[in-house]
Amino acid sequence: MAIIHPFKGWLPKPERANEVASVPYDVISTEEAADMAKGKPNSFLHVIRPEIDLPEGTAFNDETVYERGAENLKGLLNSDLYEQDSKPAIYIYQLETPNHTQTGVFTCASVEDYDEDIILKHELTRPDKEDDRTRHILTQEAHAEPVMLTFNDTEDIAFHIEKETMTSPPFIEHAGEDGVIHRIWKTFSTVNFVEGFSKIKNLYIADGHHRCKSASRVAETLRERKNAFPGESEFEYFPVVLFPMKQMRILPYNRVVKEVSEDTFNKLVNTFDAKKTSTKQPEKKGVVNLYYQGDWWEMNLPEAKDDNVASSLDAAILQDQILSPFFNIENPRTDKKINFVGGIRGTAELEKVVDSGKYDLAFSMYPTSIQELVDVSDQGELMPPKSTWFEPKLKSGLIIHTF
């Protein structure tokens, strides 16, 4: 059963949250981070993307990057911006957009639960990204950003979340530039939450596989350094936001491909009897829309060749039966002919990228469902890379876990 761990969070003073709050490190490039941080010396981007404070061209894994990240975090925590809670707390985190609200529990999860598959995975992690996050955590002696997890809600947990949010105003309310409102409550009455999650069989990674794996590697490293036993030290826990499955919102993760000849495109549409359409987004599972030379096409995907859960995903069928045989894209993680566009950018971004000539063909996908994610995880299978885009995103810098 799931272990949650209340902790002494570092939070910005409510009136100064806007100065520090930033997007997560993995949704923007170094160039985008540098642009967003201009004129914002206290932005948390200086902690999670510290290369923006170093000479242009500095490698992302240069030792100076990790040192600068630790220096920047220490500077923020020692300033008058942040205060650490005097005792362990549970935090409630709410995301609100004009048409969607989700409310979850911000706490720490256990590395032991991750290692023993109480926290279930659905993606492979890349060693280079693991190495990078692990070095950041070790150098900063902090987990600077939370992982997004989901769980099958219970009336008990829902009751305690509602109680906290209905009986007091939020400690922090931050309106992001994208229109998403981030609210945080905190409570030092943690027993009910700990007991509630102790009855949950599994937690599921929604967003943050590399942060989970890196937290596990950090704990293993520090146990050896400090001659510590599993579970007894603060580094054995890492910050997560636990959202009920029924509240999760998944957008499509679209694809763009280059080096597409007209002959290959014609062969594709003829093979699968694609038709021109005015529709840009698929309306159901098993359908993909294509954008090529100024026109949109609608195409039914073929049946999955295998009967396992992961193989039946639209992203898996697209990869196995279209991207691989028609475009020779065998490994979408490394092939330079393909790129991925998060659904939040919309189909207009697909048109823009193709019309610019950077890519030749766009695939507009139907979103993976939360049930598909859970089914894949329960079966111990793996999704194709870039199968889910969760929205809205968490903000970084609002709650920090140190050890």
Secondary structure as a PSIPRED ss2 file (coil, helix, strand):
# PSIPRED VFORMAT (PSIPRED V4.0)

   1 M C   1.000  0.000  0.000
   2 A C   1.000  0.000  0.000
   3 I C   1.000  0.000  0.000
   4 I E   0.000  0.000  1.000
   5 H E   0.000  0.000  1.000
   6 P C   1.000  0.000  0.000
   7 F E   0.000  0.000  1.000
   8 K C   1.000  0.000  0.000
   9 G C   1.000  0.000  0.000
  10 W E   0.000  0.000  1.000
  11 L E   0.000  0.000  1.000
  12 P E   0.000  0.000  1.000
  13 K C   1.000  0.000  0.000
  14 P H   0.000  1.000  0.000
  15 E H   0.000  1.000  0.000
  16 R H   0.000  1.000  0.000
  17 A H   0.000  1.000  0.000
  18 N H   0.000  1.000  0.000
  19 E H   0.000  1.000  0.000
  20 V H   0.000  1.000  0.000
  21 A C   1.000  0.000  0.000
  22 S E   0.000  0.000  1.000
  23 V C   1.000  0.000  0.000
  24 P C   1.000  0.000  0.000
  25 Y H   0.000  1.000  0.000
  26 D H   0.000  1.000  0.000
  27 V H   0.000  1.000  0.000
  28 I C   1.000  0.000  0.000
  29 S C   1.000  0.000  0.000
  30 T H   0.000  1.000  0.000
  31 E H   0.000  1.000  0.000
  32 E H   0.000  1.000  0.000
  33 A H   0.000  1.000  0.000
  34 A H   0.000  1.000  0.000
  35 D H   0.000  1.000  0.000
  36 M H   0.000  1.000  0.000
  37 A C   1.000  0.000  0.000
  38 K C   1.000  0.000  0.000
  39 G C   1.000  0.000  0.000
  40 K C   1.000  0.000  0.000
  41 P C   1.000  0.000  0.000
  42 N C   1.000  0.000  0.000
  43 S C   1.000  0.000  0.000
  44 F C   1.000  0.000  0.000
  45 L H   0.000  1.000  0.000
  46 H H   0.000  1.000  0.000
  47 V H   0.000  1.000  0.000
  48 I H   0.000  1.000  0.000
  49 R C   1.000  0.000  0.000
  50 P H   0.000  1.000  0.000
  51 E H   0.000  1.000  0.000
  52 I H   0.000  1.000  0.000
  53 D H   0.000  1.000  0.000
  54 L C   1.000  0.000  0.000
  55 P C   1.000  0.000  0.000
  56 E C   1.000  0.000  0.000
  57 G C   1.000  0.000  0.000
  58 T C   1.000  0.000  0.000
  59 A C   1.000  0.000  0.000
  60 F C   1.000  0.000  0.000
  61 N C   1.000  0.000  0.000
  62 D C   1.000  0.000  0.000
  63 E H   0.000  1.000  0.000
  64 T H   0.000  1.000  0.000
  65 V H   0.000  1.000  0.000
  66 Y H   0.000  1.000  0.000
  67 E H   0.000  1.000  0.000
  68 R H   0.000  1.000  0.000
  69 G H   0.000  1.000  0.000
  70 A H   0.000  1.000  0.000
  71 E H   0.000  1.000  0.000
  72 N H   0.000  1.000  0.000
  73 L H   0.000  1.000  0.000
  74 K H   0.000  1.000  0.000
  75 G H   0.000  1.000  0.000
  76 L H   0.000  1.000  0.000
  77 L H   0.000  1.000  0.000
  78 N C   1.000  0.000  0.000
  79 S C   1.000  0.000  0.000
  80 D C   1.000  0.000  0.000
  81 L C   1.000  0.000  0.000
  82 Y E   0.000  0.000  1.000
  83 E E   0.000  0.000  1.000
  84 Q E   0.000  0.000  1.000
  85 D C   1.000  0.000  0.000
  86 S C   1.000  0.000  0.000
  87 K C   1.000  0.000  0.000
  88 P C   1.000  0.000  0.000
  89 A E   0.000  0.000  1.000
  90 I E   0.000  0.000  1.000
  91 Y E   0.000  0.000  1.000
  92 I E   0.000  0.000  1.000
  93 Y E   0.000  0.000  1.000
  94 Q E   0.000  0.000  1.000
  95 L E   0.000  0.000  1.000
  96 E E   0.000  0.000  1.000
  97 T E   0.000  0.000  1.000
  98 P C   1.000  0.000  0.000
  99 N C   1.000  0.000  0.000
 100 H E   0.000  0.000  1.000
 101 T E   0.000  0.000  1.000
 102 Q E   0.000  0.000  1.000
 103 T E   0.000  0.000  1.000
 104 G E   0.000  0.000  1.000
 105 V E   0.000  0.000  1.000
 106 F E   0.000  0.000  1.000
 107 T E   0.000  0.000  1.000
 108 C E   0.000  0.000  1.000
 109 A E   0.000  0.000  1.000
 110 S E   0.000  0.000  1.000
 111 V H   0.000  1.000  0.000
 112 E H   0.000  1.000  0.000
 113 D H   0.000  1.000  0.000
 114 Y H   0.000  1.000  0.000
 115 D H   0.000  1.000  0.000
 116 E C   1.000  0.000  0.000
 117 D C   1.000  0.000  0.000
 118 I C   1.000  0.000  0.000
 119 I E   0.000  0.000  1.000
 120 L E   0.000  0.000  1.000
 121 K C   1.000  0.000  0.000
 122 H C   1.000  0.000  0.000
 123 E C   1.000  0.000  0.000
 124 L C   1.000  0.000  0.000
 125 T C   1.000  0.000  0.000
 126 R C   1.000  0.000  0.000
 127 P H   0.000  1.000  0.000
 128 D H   0.000  1.000  0.000
 129 K H   0.000  1.000  0.000
 130 E H   0.000  1.000  0.000
 131 D H   0.000  1.000  0.000
 132 D H   0.000  1.000  0.000
 133 R H   0.000  1.000  0.000
 134 T H   0.000  1.000  0.000
 135 R H   0.000  1.000  0.000
 136 H H   0.000  1.000  0.000
 137 I H   0.000  1.000  0.000
 138 L H   0.000  1.000  0.000
 139 T H   0.000  1.000  0.000
 140 Q H   0.000  1.000  0.000
 141 E C   1.000  0.000  0.000
 142 A E   0.000  0.000  1.000
 143 H E   0.000  0.000  1.000
 144 A C   1.000  0.000  0.000
 145 E C   1.000  0.000  0.000
 146 P C   1.000  0.000  0.000
 147 V E   0.000  0.000  1.000
 148 M E   0.000  0.000  1.000
 149 L E   0.000  0.000  1.000
 150 T E   0.000  0.000  1.000
 151 F E   0.000  0.000  1.000
 152 N C   1.000  0.000  0.000
 153 D C   1.000  0.000  0.000
 154 T C   1.000  0.000  0.000
 155 E H   0.000  1.000  0.000
 156 D H   0.000  1.000  0.000
 157 I H   0.000  1.000  0.000
 158 A H   0.000  1.000  0.000
 159 F H   0.000  1.000  0.000
 160 H H   0.000  1.000  0.000
 161 I H   0.000  1.000  0.000
 162 E H   0.000  1.000  0.000
 163 K H   0.000  1.000  0.000
 164 E H   0.000  1.000  0.000
 165 T H   0.000  1.000  0.000
 166 M H   0.000  1.000  0.000
 167 T H   0.000  1.000  0.000
 168 S C   1.000  0.000  0.000
 169 P C   1.000  0.000  0.000
 170 P C   1.000  0.000  0.000
 171 F C   1.000  0.000  0.000
 172 I E   0.000  0.000  1.000
 173 E E   0.000  0.000  1.000
 174 H E   0.000  0.000  1.000
 175 A E   0.000  0.000  1.000
 176 G C   1.000  0.000  0.000
 177 E C   1.000  0.000  0.000
 178 D C   1.000  0.000  0.000
 179 G C   1.000  0.000  0.000
 180 V C   1.000  0.000  0.000
 181 I E   0.000  0.000  1.000
 182 H E   0.000  0.000  1.000
 183 R E   0.000  0.000  1.000
 184 I E   0.000  0.000  1.000
 185 W E   0.000  0.000  1.000
 186 K E   0.000  0.000  1.000
 187 T E   0.000  0.000  1.000
 188 F C   1.000  0.000  0.000
 189 S C   1.000  0.000  0.000
 190 T C   1.000  0.000  0.000
 191 V H   0.000  1.000  0.000
 192 N H   0.000  1.000  0.000
 193 F H   0.000  1.000  0.000
 194 V H   0.000  1.000  0.000
 195 E H   0.000  1.000  0.000
 196 G H   0.000  1.000  0.000
 197 F H   0.000  1.000  0.000
 198 S C   1.000  0.000  0.000
 199 K C   1.000  0.000  0.000
 200 I C   1.000  0.000  0.000
 201 K C   1.000  0.000  0.000
 202 N C   1.000  0.000  0.000
 203 L E   0.000  0.000  1.000
 204 Y E   0.000  0.000  1.000
 205 I E   0.000  0.000  1.000
 206 A E   0.000  0.000  1.000
 207 D E   0.000  0.000  1.000
 208 G C   1.000  0.000  0.000
 209 H H   0.000  1.000  0.000
 210 H H   0.000  1.000  0.000
 211 R H   0.000  1.000  0.000
 212 C H   0.000  1.000  0.000
 213 K H   0.000  1.000  0.000
 214 S H   0.000  1.000  0.000
 215 A H   0.000  1.000  0.000
 216 S H   0.000  1.000  0.000
 217 R H   0.000  1.000  0.000
 218 V H   0.000  1.000  0.000
 219 A H   0.000  1.000  0.000
 220 E H   0.000  1.000  0.000
 221 T H   0.000  1.000  0.000
 222 L H   0.000  1.000  0.000
 223 R H   0.000  1.000  0.000
 224 E H   0.000  1.000  0.000
 225 R H   0.000  1.000  0.000
 226 K H   0.000  1.000  0.000
 227 N C   1.000  0.000  0.000
 228 A C   1.000  0.000  0.000
 229 F C   1.000  0.000  0.000
 230 P C   1.000  0.000  0.000
 231 G C   1.000  0.000  0.000
 232 E C   1.000  0.000  0.000
 233 S C   1.000  0.000  0.000
 234 E H   0.000  1.000  0.000
 235 F H   0.000  1.000  0.000
 236 E H   0.000  1.000  0.000
 237 Y E   0.000  0.000  1.000
 238 F E   0.000  0.000  1.000
 239 P E   0.000  0.000  1.000
 240 V E   0.000  0.000  1.000
 241 V E   0.000  0.000  1.000
 242 L E   0.000  0.000  1.000
 243 F E   0.000  0.000  1.000
 244 P E   0.000  0.000  1.000
 245 M H   0.000  1.000  0.000
 246 K H   0.000  1.000  0.000
 247 Q H   0.000  1.000  0.000
 248 M C   1.000  0.000  0.000
 249 R C   1.000  0.000  0.000
 250 I E   0.000  0.000  1.000
 251 L E   0.000  0.000  1.000
 252 P C   1.000  0.000  0.000
 253 Y E   0.000  0.000  1.000
 254 N E   0.000  0.000  1.000
 255 R E   0.000  0.000  1.000
 256 V E   0.000  0.000  1.000
 257 V E   0.000  0.000  1.000
 258 K C   1.000  0.000  0.000
 259 E C   1.000  0.000  0.000
 260 V C   1.000  0.000  0.000
 261 S C   1.000  0.000  0.000
 262 E H   0.000  1.000  0.000
 263 D H   0.000  1.000  0.000
 264 T H   0.000  1.000  0.000
 265 F H   0.000  1.000  0.000
 266 N H   0.000  1.000  0.000
 267 K H   0.000  1.000  0.000
 268 L H   0.000  1.000  0.000
 269 V H   0.000  1.000  0.000
 270 N H   0.000  1.000  0.000
 271 T H   0.000  1.000  0.000
 272 F C   1.000  0.000  0.000
 273 D C   1.000  0.000  0.000
 274 A C   1.000  0.000  0.000
 275 K E   0.000  0.000  1.000
 276 K E   0.000  0.000  1.000
 277 T C   1.000  0.000  0.000
 278 S C   1.000  0.000  0.000
 279 T C   1.000  0.000  0.000
 280 K C   1.000  0.000  0.000
 281 Q C   1.000  0.000  0.000
 282 P C   1.000  0.000  0.000
 283 E C   1.000  0.000  0.000
 284 K C   1.000  0.000  0.000
 285 K C   1.000  0.000  0.000
 286 G C   1.000  0.000  0.000
 287 V E   0.000  0.000  1.000
 288 V E   0.000  0.000  1.000
 289 N E   0.000  0.000  1.000
 290 L E   0.000  0.000  1.000
 291 Y E   0.000  0.000  1.000
 292 Y E   0.000  0.000  1.000
 293 Q C   1.000  0.000  0.000
 294 G C   1.000  0.000  0.000
 295 D E   0.000  0.000  1.000
 296 W E   0.000  0.000  1.000
 297 W E   0.000  0.000  1.000
 298 E E   0.000  0.000  1.000
 299 M E   0.000  0.000  1.000
 300 N E   0.000  0.000  1.000
 301 L C   1.000  0.000  0.000
 302 P C   1.000  0.000  0.000
 303 E C   1.000  0.000  0.000
 304 A C   1.000  0.000  0.000
 305 K C   1.000  0.000  0.000
 306 D C   1.000  0.000  0.000
 307 D C   1.000  0.000  0.000
 308 N C   1.000  0.000  0.000
 309 V C   1.000  0.000  0.000
 310 A H   0.000  1.000  0.000
 311 S H   0.000  1.000  0.000
 312 S H   0.000  1.000  0.000
 313 L C   1.000  0.000  0.000
 314 D H   0.000  1.000  0.000
 315 A H   0.000  1.000  0.000
 316 A H   0.000  1.000  0.000
 317 I H   0.000  1.000  0.000
 318 L H   0.000  1.000  0.000
 319 Q H   0.000  1.000  0.000
 320 D H   0.000  1.000  0.000
 321 Q H   0.000  1.000  0.000
 322 I H   0.000  1.000  0.000
 323 L H   0.000  1.000  0.000
 324 S H   0.000  1.000  0.000
 325 P H   0.000  1.000  0.000
 326 F H   0.000  1.000  0.000
 327 F H   0.000  1.000  0.000
 328 N C   1.000  0.000  0.000
 329 I C   1.000  0.000  0.000
 330 E C   1.000  0.000  0.000
 331 N C   1.000  0.000  0.000
 332 P C   1.000  0.000  0.000
 333 R C   1.000  0.000  0.000
 334 T C   1.000  0.000  0.000
 335 D C   1.000  0.000  0.000
 336 K C   1.000  0.000  0.000
 337 K C   1.000  0.000  0.000
 338 I E   0.000  0.000  1.000
 339 N E   0.000  0.000  1.000
 340 F E   0.000  0.000  1.000
 341 V E   0.000  0.000  1.000
 342 G E   0.000  0.000  1.000
 343 G H   0.000  1.000  0.000
 344 I H   0.000  1.000  0.000
 345 R H   0.000  1.000  0.000
 346 G H   0.000  1.000  0.000
 347 T H   0.000  1.000  0.000
 348 A H   0.000  1.000  0.000
 349 E H   0.000  1.000  0.000
 350 L H   0.000  1.000  0.000
 351 E H   0.000  1.000  0.000
 352 K H   0.000  1.000  0.000
 353 V H   0.000  1.000  0.000
 354 V H   0.000  1.000  0.000
 355 D H   0.000  1.000  0.000
 356 S C   1.000  0.000  0.000
 357 G C   1.000  0.000  0.000
 358 K C   1.000  0.000  0.000
 359 Y C   1.000  0.000  0.000
 360 D C   1.000  0.000  0.000
 361 L E   0.000  0.000  1.000
 362 A E   0.000  0.000  1.000
 363 F E   0.000  0.000  1.000
 364 S E   0.000  0.000  1.000
 365 M C   1.000  0.000  0.000
 366 Y C   1.000  0.000  0.000
 367 P C   1.000  0.000  0.000
 368 T C   1.000  0.000  0.000
 369 S C   1.000  0.000  0.000
 370 I H   0.000  1.000  0.000
 371 Q H   0.000  1.000  0.000
 372 E H   0.000  1.000  0.000
 373 L H   0.000  1.000  0.000
 374 V H   0.000  1.000  0.000
 375 D H   0.000  1.000  0.000
 376 V H   0.000  1.000  0.000
 377 S H   0.000  1.000  0.000
 378 D H   0.000  1.000  0.000
 379 Q C   1.000  0.000  0.000
 380 G C   1.000  0.000  0.000
 381 E C   1.000  0.000  0.000
 382 L C   1.000  0.000  0.000
 383 M C   1.000  0.000  0.000
 384 P C   1.000  0.000  0.000
 385 P C   1.000  0.000  0.000
 386 K C   1.000  0.000  0.000
 387 S C   1.000  0.000  0.000
 388 T C   1.000  0.000  0.000
 389 W E   0.000  0.000  1.000
 390 F E   0.000  0.000  1.000
 391 E C   1.000  0.000  0.000
 392 P C   1.000  0.000  0.000
 393 K C   1.000  0.000  0.000
 394 L C   1.000  0.000  0.000
 395 K C   1.000  0.000  0.000
 396 S E   0.000  0.000  1.000
 397 G C   1.000  0.000  0.000
 398 L C   1.000  0.000  0.000
 399 I C   1.000  0.000  0.000
 400 I E   0.000  0.000  1.000
 401 H E   0.000  0.000  1.000
 402 T E   0.000  0.000  1.000
 403 F C   1.000  0.000  0.000
